[in-house]
Amino acid sequence: MDGWNSRYIGERFSGSNMRKFLIEATFAQAKHDGIAILEIGEEVWGLNEFFHNDIVELIETFREINERIAPEVCLRLQIGLSRHCPVDYLEGCLKHFWGHPERQSY
């Protein structure tokens, strides 16, 4: 998948604004397809890459887009753990999610 992405998409969707654009597109497609429950999230490394290591920004981005584009779609936010990342790196990324009051609502 990474190879296909590099070849056909490249850097067109890099950066925070484009990541948010892709989230908007996901909710628009879910609404179009009549999806009732959308289980979606971000890879742990994406918290830094796209959301400035700010868990509240990540959660609020998903919530705001959900409400604005497809409020009828139930959001189930997930955290992705990339298998190609070392365990100690993943643990470091996860520290932003542990114990945060916002995570209690999911």
C-alpha positions in Angstrom: 0.0 0.0 0.0 2.8 2.4 0.8 4.3 1.7 -2.7 1.0 2.4 -4.4 0.5 5.6 -2.4 4.0 6.8 -3.2 3.6 6.1 -6.9 0.1 7.5 -7.4 -0.5 10.0 -4.7 2.9 11.1 -3.5 3.0 14.2 -1.4 -0.3 15.7 -2.6 -2.0 15.1 0.8 0.9 15.8 3.2 0.5 18.3 5.9 -2.2 19.1 8.5 -4.6 20.9 6.2 -4.6 18.1 3.6 -5.0 15.4 6.3 -8.1 17.3 7.5 -9.3 17.4 3.9 -9.0 13.6 3.7 -11.0 13.3 7.0 -13.7 15.5 5.5 -13.8 13.3 2.4 -14.1 10.2 4.5 -17.2 11.5 6.3 -18.7 12.8 3.0 -18.2 9.3 1.5 -19.6 7.6 4.6 -22.7 9.9 4.4 -23.1 9.2 0.7 -22.8 5.4 1.3 -25.4 5.4 4.2 -22.8 4.3 6.8 -24.3 4.3 10.3 -21.1 3.7 12.3 -17.7 4.8 11.2 -14.7 3.4 13.0 -11.8 5.6 12.0 -8.8 7.1 13.6 -5.2 8.2 13.2 -1.9 6.4 13.4 0.0 7.2 16.6 2.7 8.9 14.6 0.0 11.1 12.9 -0.6 12.9 16.2 2.7 14.6 15.8 2.8 14.7 12.0 -0.7 16.3 11.6 -1.9 17.5 15.0 1.1 19.0 16.7 1.2 16.4 19.4 -2.1 17.8 20.6 -4.6 15.1 21.4 -7.4 17.6 21.9 -6.8 19.0 18.4 -7.0 15.5 17.0 -10.2 14.6 18.8 -11.9 17.9 18.1 -10.9 17.8 14.4 -12.7 14.4 14.0 -15.7 15.6 16.1 -16.1 18.9 14.3 -15.9 17.3 10.9 -18.3 14.6 11.9 -20.9 17.1 13.2 -20.5 19.4 10.2 -20.6 16.9 7.4 -22.3 13.7 8.6 -23.9 14.1 12.1 -26.0 11.1 11.5 -22.9 8.9 11.3 -21.8 7.6 14.7 -18.0 8.1 15.1 -15.9 5.5 16.9 -12.5 7.0 17.1 -9.5 4.6 17.0 -5.8 4.8 17.5 -3.7 3.0 14.9 -0.5 1.2 15.8 1.8 0.7 12.8 3.4 -2.7 12.8 6.6 -1.4 11.1 7.3 1.0 14.1 9.5 -0.1 17.0 7.6 -0.9 20.2 9.4 1.8 22.2 8.5 4.4 19.6 4.9 3.4 19.7 4.9 3.6 23.5 6.3 7.1 23.3 3.6 8.1 20.9 0.9 6.6 23.1 1.8 8.7 26.1 -0.3 11.5 24.6 -3.3 9.3 24.7 -2.9 7.7 28.2 -4.9 9.3 31.0 -6.3 12.2 28.9 -9.9 13.0 30.0 -11.0 13.4 26.3 -10.3 9.7 25.7 -12.9 8.7 28.3 -15.7 9.5 25.9 -14.6 6.9 23.4 
